[in-house]
């Protein structure tokens, strides 16, 4: 529930929190919340004008008739809350990434989720950026040619923050073949790993972790045969480049002389996710990022950590869904 504090008030233009996005979208009504902390519940209730507040998830789900449930609690509590939601009348569940810190825990729920008839969404927010969706379309249409190499800088742990890049690369280019962990460090309980993922065409995607405690970074740079796609400022900014004649070296081509730079609609991610929930409820639209997707992203991160801990043994992750 701490995430609801990302929004200064319920009247913000670009909500960052689940509560803010539901409140802004007039097609939804925010009716209830649960948190084990009475103090947090009271603060939430005052801020968002919600009076039906519970300290127990099971009690809330038994007493309230809900179409949608957002799980924005601590990562370690996600699966416990999801298990309760799967037994309830809720139709759509939106879970903050990562789905869990435990791979075995989330894999054990795959069949239950698949058989529940519910839409379970994992909020890797970059899938809801409209420009990222357009880039995916261009990649599939061959506008940039094949991928040649990619690299990501991340902080705050491979599972917590690095899986954004793992998910985005899988979404753009399909499943990885293998991963090799190179170095591993633990910072604040988070595994910070340098790793090399092998893509389907046998090119490499490097994840480079940083141990900075006082700042955050997430950048992704994708080199393609016919262009370069670079995400910076956490994905807020995108540079699209094509190779052009180098003005200083005749006969060579280089990137960076004719860039197209634009601001991504990063600030709309949460609102776009809520809009997709409406389309799922009303139009049976497909789930943009499924529980299966969330489990696989976590699986590759765990394999990278295991590889680094084992001295660089190459590992794969195969999950039939």
Backbone torsions as a table, in degrees:
resi	resn	phi	psi	omega
1	UNK	NA	-15.0	179.8
2	UNK	-59.9	-27.4	-179.4
3	UNK	-62.5	-23.7	178.6
4	UNK	-65.7	-17.2	178.0
5	UNK	-78.8	-8.1	176.3
6	UNK	-62.8	-27.3	178.0
7	UNK	-94.9	127.5	-177.8
8	UNK	-63.7	-33.3	178.6
9	UNK	-155.4	175.4	-179.9
10	UNK	-78.8	-1.4	-177.1
11	UNK	-104.4	13.7	-177.6
12	UNK	-65.6	149.5	-177.9
13	UNK	-74.4	-41.3	-178.5
14	UNK	-120.2	87.7	-176.7
15	UNK	-65.2	138.0	176.3
16	UNK	-99.0	-18.9	-175.7
17	UNK	-101.2	160.1	174.7
18	UNK	-60.5	-47.9	-177.9
19	UNK	-59.2	-41.7	-179.3
20	UNK	-65.4	-38.8	-178.3
21	UNK	-70.7	-40.8	176.7
22	UNK	-63.8	-40.5	-178.6
23	UNK	-65.8	-39.2	-178.6
24	UNK	-69.5	-34.8	-176.8
25	UNK	-84.0	111.2	-174.2
26	UNK	-68.9	-9.6	178.0
27	UNK	-79.4	-9.0	-179.6
28	UNK	-121.0	156.5	174.5
29	UNK	-128.4	124.0	177.2
30	UNK	-82.6	111.8	-168.8
31	UNK	-113.7	-21.6	-174.0
32	UNK	-157.8	164.3	177.5
33	UNK	-156.6	158.4	177.6
34	UNK	-137.7	143.4	177.7
35	UNK	-162.7	139.4	179.9
36	UNK	-67.3	-15.5	-178.7
37	UNK	-95.9	118.3	177.9
38	UNK	-62.0	-37.2	-178.9
39	UNK	-64.2	-44.3	178.4
40	UNK	-64.5	-40.0	179.5
41	UNK	-62.0	-45.0	-179.4
42	UNK	-63.3	-41.5	179.1
43	UNK	-64.4	-41.6	178.2
44	UNK	-62.8	-46.3	-178.4
45	UNK	-60.4	-42.0	179.2
46	UNK	-66.2	-43.1	-174.7
47	UNK	-69.0	-40.0	-171.8
48	UNK	-108.3	7.9	178.9
49	UNK	56.5	47.5	178.4
50	UNK	-114.6	128.2	-176.7
51	UNK	-107.2	-22.8	-179.7
52	UNK	-86.1	91.9	-173.4
53	UNK	-118.7	140.0	-175.0
54	UNK	-134.8	149.2	172.6
55	UNK	-92.9	-11.0	-175.3
56	UNK	-125.3	126.0	-178.4
57	UNK	-62.8	-45.2	-177.4
58	UNK	-59.9	-41.2	178.8
59	UNK	-65.0	-43.1	-179.8
60	UNK	-61.0	-46.1	-177.6
61	UNK	-67.9	-29.0	178.9
62	UNK	-74.8	-33.2	-173.9
63	UNK	-95.3	-24.4	-175.4
64	UNK	-105.0	144.5	175.1
65	UNK	-100.8	105.4	-170.5
66	UNK	-119.4	142.5	171.5
67	UNK	-89.3	-36.6	-173.3
68	UNK	-132.0	140.6	173.6
69	UNK	-127.9	128.0	172.4
70	UNK	-99.7	131.5	175.6
71	UNK	-106.8	98.4	-177.3
72	UNK	-121.4	33.2	-179.6
73	UNK	-90.4	-171.4	178.2
74	UNK	-62.0	149.2	-175.5
75	UNK	-55.9	-41.3	-177.3
76	UNK	-66.0	-16.1	-179.2
77	UNK	-96.8	-7.3	-173.2
78	UNK	-55.8	-50.3	-174.1
79	UNK	-65.9	-40.0	178.7
80	UNK	-59.2	-44.6	179.1
81	UNK	-68.4	-39.8	179.5
82	UNK	-61.2	-40.8	178.0
83	UNK	-57.8	-41.2	177.9
84	UNK	-66.7	-40.1	-178.5
85	UNK	-64.8	-36.5	-178.5
86	UNK	-65.7	-23.4	178.8
87	UNK	-91.5	-2.0	-175.1
88	UNK	-100.5	-174.7	179.3
89	UNK	-89.9	2.9	179.5
90	UNK	-59.3	139.5	-177.8
91	UNK	-96.4	-36.0	-177.6
92	UNK	-130.0	134.7	176.5
93	UNK	-121.0	126.8	176.8
94	UNK	-110.9	117.6	-176.3
95	UNK	-111.1	132.4	172.1
96	UNK	-64.6	147.0	175.4
97	UNK	-78.4	157.9	-17.4
98	UNK	-72.1	161.6	-176.4
99	UNK	-63.7	-29.9	-179.7
100	UNK	-169.9	170.4	168.8
101	UNK	-93.5	-9.2	-176.6
102	UNK	-111.7	115.0	179.6
103	UNK	-66.9	-43.9	-179.0
104	UNK	-58.9	-37.2	-178.4
105	UNK	-63.8	-44.7	-176.6
106	UNK	-77.2	-33.2	177.6
107	UNK	-63.5	-36.9	-178.2
108	UNK	-64.4	-18.2	-178.1
109	UNK	-98.1	-2.8	-174.3
110	UNK	-55.7	-47.6	-178.1
111	UNK	-67.1	-37.7	178.6
112	UNK	-63.8	-42.2	178.5
113	UNK	-64.6	-46.4	-178.5
114	UNK	-62.3	-35.0	-177.9
115	UNK	-90.1	-0.9	-174.9
116	UNK	-79.2	-22.9	-175.0
117	UNK	77.4	5.8	-179.2
118	UNK	-100.2	150.5	173.2
119	UNK	-87.5	114.5	179.4
120	UNK	-110.3	117.9	-173.2
121	UNK	-112.8	136.5	173.1
122	UNK	-106.0	127.9	-171.4
123	UNK	-88.5	76.3	163.7
124	UNK	-87.9	95.5	-160.9
125	UNK	-62.1	-22.4	-177.9
126	UNK	-67.0	-18.1	175.9
127	UNK	-71.0	-15.7	-179.1
128	UNK	-101.3	3.5	173.1
129	UNK	-79.0	123.4	-174.3
130	UNK	-62.8	-34.3	178.3
131	UNK	-70.0	-33.7	175.6
132	UNK	-65.7	-36.0	177.1
133	UNK	-65.7	-40.0	178.0
134	UNK	-65.2	-41.4	178.2
135	UNK	-62.0	-40.6	177.3
136	UNK	-59.6	-41.7	178.1
137	UNK	-61.4	-45.3	-179.5
138	UNK	-64.0	-39.7	178.5
139	UNK	-61.8	-45.7	-179.0
140	UNK	-66.3	-28.6	179.7
141	UNK	-84.1	-4.7	178.0
142	UNK	82.9	15.5	-177.8
143	UNK	-59.6	-38.4	-177.6
144	UNK	-97.9	-0.1	-173.0
145	UNK	75.5	-159.5	-177.9
146	UNK	-86.8	157.9	177.7
147	UNK	-74.1	139.3	-177.9
148	UNK	-107.7	-41.3	-179.3
149	UNK	-167.2	153.7	177.1
150	UNK	-147.7	152.0	177.4
151	UNK	-145.5	148.9	178.9
152	UNK	-132.5	134.9	166.1
153	UNK	-102.4	135.1	178.8
154	UNK	-145.4	159.6	172.1
155	UNK	-131.5	-179.9	176.3
156	UNK	65.7	25.9	172.3
157	UNK	96.2	143.1	179.9
158	UNK	-66.5	-42.1	-178.6
159	UNK	-70.7	-44.4	-174.6
160	UNK	-73.4	-46.2	-172.3
161	UNK	-116.4	-36.7	-178.1
162	UNK	-66.2	-25.8	-179.7
163	UNK	-67.4	-14.9	171.7
164	UNK	-58.9	-45.6	179.6
165	UNK	-71.4	-38.2	177.0
166	UNK	-59.3	-46.0	-179.8
167	UNK	-66.3	-43.3	-177.4
168	UNK	-65.2	-41.1	179.2
169	UNK	-66.1	-39.9	175.8
170	UNK	-63.3	-41.0	-179.4
171	UNK	-63.8	-40.4	-179.1
172	UNK	-76.6	-42.0	-166.9
173	UNK	-123.0	1.5	179.4
174	UNK	90.2	-171.7	-170.9
175	UNK	-71.2	146.1	172.2
176	UNK	-74.9	162.2	173.9
177	UNK	-96.2	-49.5	-177.2
178	UNK	-149.9	168.0	173.5
179	UNK	-139.3	144.1	174.5
180	UNK	-126.1	118.0	174.9
181	UNK	-79.2	135.4	-174.8
182	UNK	-104.5	-53.0	177.0
183	UNK	-132.4	158.4	-178.9
184	UNK	-145.9	132.4	174.3
185	UNK	-140.1	154.7	178.3
186	UNK	-112.6	122.9	-179.4
187	UNK	-127.4	113.8	-179.4
188	UNK	59.5	32.3	-180.0
189	UNK	85.0	-2.8	179.7
190	UNK	-101.9	137.0	176.3
191	UNK	-81.1	119.6	177.0
192	UNK	-105.6	110.9	-170.0
193	UNK	-122.4	137.8	162.9
194	UNK	-93.2	130.2	-175.0
195	UNK	-147.8	156.7	176.7
196	UNK	-120.9	115.2	177.5
197	UNK	-96.5	135.7	177.2
198	UNK	-96.2	121.3	-179.7
199	UNK	-79.2	173.6	-176.8
200	UNK	-61.5	-27.3	179.5
201	UNK	-95.6	15.4	176.6
202	UNK	72.6	13.2	171.7
203	UNK	-86.8	170.4	-171.5
204	UNK	-109.9	141.6	172.3
205	UNK	-120.4	114.1	-177.0
206	UNK	-97.2	127.8	172.4
207	UNK	-105.2	121.4	-175.2
208	UNK	-118.5	112.4	-176.3
209	UNK	-91.0	145.0	177.1
210	UNK	-117.4	150.9	-175.0
211	UNK	-104.9	16.2	179.1
212	UNK	-62.9	128.2	-179.4
213	UNK	-90.9	-24.5	-170.0
214	UNK	-104.1	3.8	179.3
215	UNK	-148.8	162.1	-175.9
216	UNK	-122.9	142.6	176.7
217	UNK	-143.0	140.0	167.7
218	UNK	-148.8	114.1	178.7
219	UNK	-137.1	144.6	179.4
220	UNK	-135.3	129.6	-178.1
221	UNK	-125.7	119.2	-176.6
222	UNK	-117.8	117.8	176.1
223	UNK	-93.9	128.3	-179.0
224	UNK	-120.6	166.8	179.4
225	UNK	-60.1	-36.9	-174.2
226	UNK	-116.1	11.5	-178.5
227	UNK	178.4	-179.1	-179.6
228	UNK	-137.9	136.2	179.5
229	UNK	-120.6	120.2	-176.6
230	UNK	-127.4	121.8	176.9
231	UNK	-101.4	130.0	177.0
232	UNK	-136.4	176.5	-177.7
233	UNK	54.1	43.7	178.2
234	UNK	73.1	11.1	-176.6
235	UNK	101.9	-1.3	179.5
236	UNK	-70.2	-29.4	-176.7
237	UNK	-117.9	138.5	177.9
238	UNK	-126.2	131.4	171.5
239	UNK	-111.4	124.8	173.3
240	UNK	-108.1	126.4	-176.6
241	UNK	-129.3	150.3	171.6
242	UNK	-124.6	149.9	179.7
243	UNK	-71.4	128.6	179.1
244	UNK	-130.0	167.2	-179.8
245	UNK	-59.0	129.4	178.0
246	UNK	-71.8	121.9	-176.6
247	UNK	-66.1	-17.8	-176.6
248	UNK	-103.4	-17.8	-176.4
249	UNK	-132.1	101.3	-176.4
250	UNK	-60.5	135.8	177.7
251	UNK	87.8	-5.3	178.7
252	UNK	-110.7	148.0	175.2
253	UNK	-110.8	150.4	-178.0
254	UNK	-147.6	160.7	175.6
255	UNK	-93.0	156.7	168.4
256	UNK	106.6	-2.5	-178.2
257	UNK	-99.2	-18.6	177.8
258	UNK	-136.8	58.4	-178.6
259	UNK	-74.3	150.0	165.3
260	UNK	-111.9	112.6	-177.4
261	UNK	-112.2	131.6	177.0
262	UNK	-148.1	156.7	178.2
263	UNK	-81.9	127.4	177.5
264	UNK	-72.2	158.4	177.9
265	UNK	-84.8	45.9	-178.8
266	UNK	-55.0	-38.5	-176.0
267	UNK	-69.9	-14.3	179.4
268	UNK	-95.1	2.4	-173.7
269	UNK	-55.4	-47.9	-175.9
270	UNK	-66.6	-43.8	178.6
271	UNK	-65.2	-38.1	177.8
272	UNK	-64.4	-35.6	177.7
273	UNK	-64.7	-41.6	179.2
274	UNK	-66.8	-36.9	175.7
275	UNK	-62.1	-39.7	179.0
276	UNK	-66.3	-33.2	176.4
277	UNK	-63.6	-42.7	177.5
278	UNK	-58.9	-43.4	-179.6
279	UNK	-67.2	-30.9	174.9
280	UNK	-67.0	-44.5	-178.6
281	UNK	-67.5	-42.8	-171.6
282	UNK	-94.0	-28.1	-172.3
283	UNK	-124.8	5.2	-176.5
284	UNK	54.9	37.9	179.6
285	UNK	-65.8	155.3	179.7
286	UNK	-68.1	156.2	178.5
287	UNK	-80.3	122.5	-176.6
288	UNK	-65.3	-34.5	178.5
289	UNK	-145.0	104.4	-169.5
290	UNK	-82.9	170.5	173.5
291	UNK	-58.5	-40.5	177.4
292	UNK	-57.9	-45.1	178.0
293	UNK	-59.2	-42.7	179.7
294	UNK	-64.5	-39.2	178.9
295	UNK	-66.4	-42.3	-178.7
296	UNK	-66.5	-41.0	177.0
297	UNK	-59.4	-44.2	176.9
298	UNK	-64.0	-40.4	-178.7
299	UNK	-60.0	-42.9	179.2
300	UNK	-68.0	-36.5	176.9
301	UNK	-64.2	-43.3	179.2
302	UNK	-63.6	-41.8	178.8
303	UNK	-64.3	-37.3	177.3
304	UNK	-63.2	-42.0	178.5
305	UNK	-65.3	-45.0	178.5
306	UNK	-60.6	-40.5	179.9
307	UNK	-63.7	-45.2	179.0
308	UNK	-61.8	-39.0	-179.4
309	UNK	-70.8	-23.3	-179.0
310	UNK	-95.8	8.4	177.9
311	UNK	90.3	16.9	175.3
312	UNK	99.4	16.8	175.9
313	UNK	-63.5	128.3	-180.0
314	UNK	-68.7	135.9	-177.7
315	UNK	-132.0	155.7	177.0
316	UNK	-124.5	165.2	175.5
317	UNK	-138.9	113.7	-179.1
318	UNK	-119.5	124.1	179.0
319	UNK	-134.5	115.3	-179.3
320	UNK	-82.0	124.1	-178.2
321	UNK	-131.0	NA	NA
